[in-house]
Amino acid sequence: MTTAGQIMHRGAQWIPAHETLERAAQLMRELNVGALPISDENERLCGILTDRDIVVGCVAKGHDPAKVTAGQMAHGTPRWIDADAEVEEVLREMRDHQIRRLPVIADKRLVGMISEADLAQHLTDDQMASWVESVYARTGTGPE
């Protein structure tokens, strides 16, 4: 059976909670990604920061991204999946929590990320259609 570790995008990087949103945006540009897992001082997952979070949660509210930290944007309980989890567990986690990106953890360390693009490369058309319908139908929104 296919595992999270087999479908993930390798090379994901943390943004430390103390780093600014300005630095996060720079790192997103350098890595060509739209989301970064946020790590605490022990390199443990404490949230996920998206490009949309920076724009809508900071800039659009008139805050300075050079002064707001990634940790200040971390809300709720972060979701993740073990690298050995089967793809059905990945889909269930993303569907049940209405998330479009999922950090992959092995031995308590970040080893990758799973995004919609990763799913599209590894799922059948029917599996992908079912997942998209289950995630977007409940939120009433389209892809970001």
C-alpha positions in Angstrom: 0.0 0.0 0.0 1.1 3.6 -0.7 2.3 5.6 2.3 2.5 9.3 3.1 6.3 9.1 2.8 6.0 7.9 -0.8 3.7 10.7 -2.0 5.1 13.6 0.0 7.2 16.4 -1.4 10.6 16.1 0.3 12.7 19.0 1.5 10.0 20.8 3.4 11.4 23.4 5.8 10.3 24.8 9.1 9.8 28.5 9.8 10.8 29.0 13.5 7.9 30.6 15.5 10.1 33.6 16.4 10.7 34.5 12.7 8.8 37.4 11.1 6.2 37.0 8.4 8.5 39.1 6.2 11.1 36.3 6.5 8.4 33.7 6.0 7.4 35.3 2.8 11.0 35.4 1.6 11.5 31.7 2.4 8.2 30.8 0.6 9.6 32.7 -2.5 13.0 30.9 -2.2 11.4 27.5 -1.9 8.5 28.2 -4.3 5.9 27.1 -1.8 2.7 28.5 -0.4 2.9 27.2 3.1 5.5 26.6 5.8 5.2 24.5 9.0 5.9 26.5 12.1 8.3 25.0 14.6 8.7 25.8 18.3 12.1 26.0 20.0 12.3 22.2 20.1 11.6 21.9 16.3 8.1 20.5 17.1 5.2 21.5 14.9 3.1 24.3 16.4 1.3 25.5 13.3 1.2 26.1 9.6 1.6 29.4 7.9 0.2 30.0 4.4 0.8 32.9 2.0 -2.9 33.6 2.4 -2.4 33.9 6.2 0.3 36.6 5.6 -1.9 38.6 3.2 -5.3 38.3 4.9 -4.3 37.9 8.5 -1.5 40.5 8.6 -1.2 42.8 5.6 -4.9 43.3 5.0 -5.4 44.2 8.6 -2.8 46.9 8.4 -0.1 45.0 10.4 3.6 45.1 9.6 4.9 41.7 8.4 8.3 42.8 9.6 7.0 42.9 13.1 4.5 40.0 13.3 5.9 36.6 14.0 5.0 33.2 12.5 4.2 32.0 16.0 1.6 34.8 16.4 -0.2 33.5 13.4 -0.2 29.9 14.7 -3.8 29.0 15.7 -5.5 25.8 16.7 -4.1 22.3 16.9 -1.7 21.6 14.0 -2.4 18.5 12.0 0.3 16.1 10.7 0.7 12.6 9.5 3.3 9.9 10.1 5.5 9.0 7.1 4.3 5.4 7.4 0.6 6.2 7.3 -1.3 4.8 4.4 -2.6 7.2 1.7 -6.2 6.5 2.9 -5.2 7.9 6.3 -3.8 11.0 4.6 -7.0 11.6 2.7 -9.1 11.1 5.8 -7.0 13.5 7.9 -7.1 16.2 5.2 -10.8 15.7 4.5 -11.9 15.5 8.2 -10.0 18.7 9.1 -10.6 20.5 5.8 -6.9 21.1 5.1 -5.1 21.2 1.8 -1.5 20.8 3.1 -0.3 18.2 5.6 3.2 18.0 7.2 4.7 14.5 7.2 6.7 13.6 10.3 9.1 10.7 11.0 10.9 10.2 14.3 9.4 13.4 15.5 11.0 15.4 12.7 9.6 17.1 9.6 10.5 15.1 6.5 8.0 16.5 3.9 4.7 18.0 3.0 1.7 16.7 1.2 -0.3 19.1 -1.0 -3.1 18.8 -3.5 -0.4 18.6 -6.2 1.2 15.6 -4.6 -2.2 13.9 -4.3 -3.0 14.6 -8.0 0.3 12.9 -9.0 -0.4 9.7 -7.0 -4.2 9.2 -6.9 -6.5 7.9 -9.6 -8.8 10.4 -11.2 -11.8 8.9 -9.2 -9.9 9.2 -5.9 -8.9 12.7 -6.6 -12.4 13.8 -7.6 -13.9 12.2 -4.5 -11.3 14.0 -2.3 -11.8 17.3 -3.9 -15.6 17.1 -3.6 -15.3 16.1 0.1 -13.0 19.0 1.0 -14.4 21.8 -1.1 -18.1 20.9 -0.9 -18.1 21.3 2.9 -16.3 24.6 2.9 -18.0 26.2 -0.1 -14.7 27.4 -1.4 -12.5 26.6 -4.3 -8.8 26.0 -4.3 -6.6 28.8 -2.9 
